[in-house]
Amino acid sequence: MGIFCLLTTTCFAAIGVKDSQGNDLVFNNPPLRVVCLVPSAAEILFEIGAGEAVAGLTYHDATLEGAAGKAVVGGFFMPSLERIKELQPDLVILAPFQQQIMDGLNKAGVQIFVYETKSIAQSHENILVLGKVFNRETLARQVVKNNRLAMDHIEKKLARAVPGKRKRVIRLMGRDKIMTPGSTSFQNELIRLSGGIPPDFGKKGSVVEVTREEWETFNPQVIYGCGQDREAAQNFFSQPGWKEVDAVKNNQIYYFSCDLTCRASTHSGYFISWLSAMIYAREFADPANDILPEKITRSRPIHLDLDYVKSAVVNTADIYDFANKTLVVDFKHAQTILSTLEGQRENIFSVGNHYSPPPTWGAVHRLGVDDIRARILRVNGKEKDAASFLITGADMDNLSVSEQSFKEMKVVALVTAGVLSNALRMSKDQGLFYEPGTINIILLTNMKLSNRAMARAIIAATEAKTAALEDMDIRSAYTPLVNQATGTGTDNVLVVQGEGRAVQNAGGHSKMGELIAKAVYAGVNEAVLKQNKIGSGRHIFQRLKERKISLYSLADGVDCDCMLQKGVKKNRFAKTVEHLVLEKKVAAFIETAFALSDAYERGLIRDIGLFQKWCLDIASEISGQRIDHIQDFLNDQPIPLVLKTALNTVFTGVLEGLNKKTIKLE
């Protein structure tokens, strides 16, 4: 048997494994150039430390940590065989339904691993098998262990909090029909493990249709879905029969990331914890149902090179029965602070930033901010009058410690940031509710800021934060098609007065203001990248998604006589559009339209005639023939004019190219 040893002393004996369909595979060495077409499998590869071997993936995986810069070969449902081959993979991981890709790879002699998940047990087996294939068995076992520990914890929590009757829970799917996972789907297993009762309509399959009679008979008490399922809710939950069920009447409808709802993978335990905590929010919030003592379980030091800082740590502690994380900065002497959450306070010996994980959000909302503050202080051993803490939903593992200096002057910005759920553009979007901060900034310097300088520091930090968000093109969660975000609706800044030479000004023209702005700008960029995996060089499909645009849905929804007359099938049209946008030139065209659209919507550009001429050139180049008119396929879509014109340009070029057979089909 051959042995493969790296210079790092890592050795690999040739091994044999079976894929999800029982096919025997032999690996003499760990694969080095993998194309992964299954999002849950890609998630596993990055989680077990095999991300370096990933040469290509689908755009559904673009936000995975480590995925930045990886080649994108299309979407999960319609990947490009040509692009896969161009990457010269030594292994392709694909799903059973991707038969056309499978056939093409078999002909090319490329090794394939058929990946499928029908149960949580199978998902764990998949993790272990991939760990074996990529020589990452220790990490793979740890991932499985963490999942099982989370599930065991929820089982114990449910036994204490909900010993009796459980709630009826359904996963909402569909667009123009109400759909749900079939009886044998792992998604119903997720519901059961979360303490819910899933429906059993006697229908097998990954997704099945639900009749109104079945819906009314089951009468769900809790409904959940991913963000894309909101359309079904909007279409049906105002209609007779559909709206009369308990979940709709009591507003027990929740939405989660598709990465959690649609996958059984490395974060299944985390999702089960979150879902269970939403289903039984009242029971989980009751202190009588706590099963873990509130205490610090581990601490991670943070290095801050400031003379008046005694210590800085991130403490992990069980609060509301889940692992919370708190940044705690202790001072040698009492400090004055200025906080947008609490105002100006004197005699402060500790400041910090507290992360409440999603499974605790129901308890925090139900019991109130004062309750979580009291718990933060108690578990970290602080007095209310001597400590000031911000609160966030951004993980403290994604904390950015950003430092800027000039000669003897130093500024440190401690930043956490999450911008996916409530980023907004001030003056454009509505303020509807209050929650603890989402972009939190703590500023410390090695000098003593006057009261005036502390106030100006907040302005400098806020302007720098907004500049960072706009430069990254972070979109408003409420009006993403037309507005960049200027912040989230719940941001906070805390400024510590500090010790040292007195500083009277921290405005934009001062050196202190400059350093604050630079530290915050860099910190926000880093924190957003860590928390949300959003960076300046992200893929075109990710940027479309941030605007809530699905090219496939738009293309598949095109319904015009011209397609029928020209013999172009919808699925082929949609597939060609997706593959075409993978081309750098077409992607750059749409990216240009993004910037132009924002400027046009703000009135900074009044005449787009030259852009429209460019659109004709692009459509002509796509189709391989002269195009003199851009067809409007999206007239009923609420997309801004410039961006709609750009998308119509691509659609027009594809339709004419398919009609004249000037576009090569896979």
Secondary structure, 3 states (H helix, E strand, C coil): CCEEECCCCCEEECEEEECCCCCEEEECCCCCCEEECCHHHHHHHHHCCCHHHEEEECHHHCCCCCCCCCEECECCCCECHHHHHHCCCCEEEECCCCHHHHHHHHHHCCCEEECCCCCHHHHHHHHHHHHHHCCCHHHHHHHHHHHHHHHHHHHHHHHHHCCCCCCEEEECECCCCCEECCCCCHHHHHHHHCCCECCCCCCCCCCEECCHHHHHHHCCCEEEEEHHHHHHHHHHCCCCCCCCCHHHHCCCEEEECHHHHCCCCCCHHHHHHHHHHHHCHHHHHCHHHCCCCCCEEEEEECCCCCCCEEEEEEEEEEECCEEEEEEEEEEEEEEEEEECCCEEEEEEEEEEEEECCHHHHHHHHHHCHHHHHHHHHHHCCCCHHHEEEEEECCCHHHCEEEEEEECCEEEEEEEECCCCCCEECCCCCCCCCCCCCCCEEEEEECCEECHHHHHHHHHHHHHHHHHHHHHCCCECCCCCCCCECCEECCCEEEEECCCCCEECCCCCCCHHHHHHHHHHHHHHHHHHHHHHCCCCCCCHHHHHHHCCCCHHHHHHCCCCHHHHHCCCCHHHHHHHHHHHHCCHHHHHHHHHHHHHHHHHHCCCCCCCHHHHHHHHHHHHHHHCCCCCCCCCCCCCCCCCHHHHHHHHHHHHHHHHHHHCCCCCCC
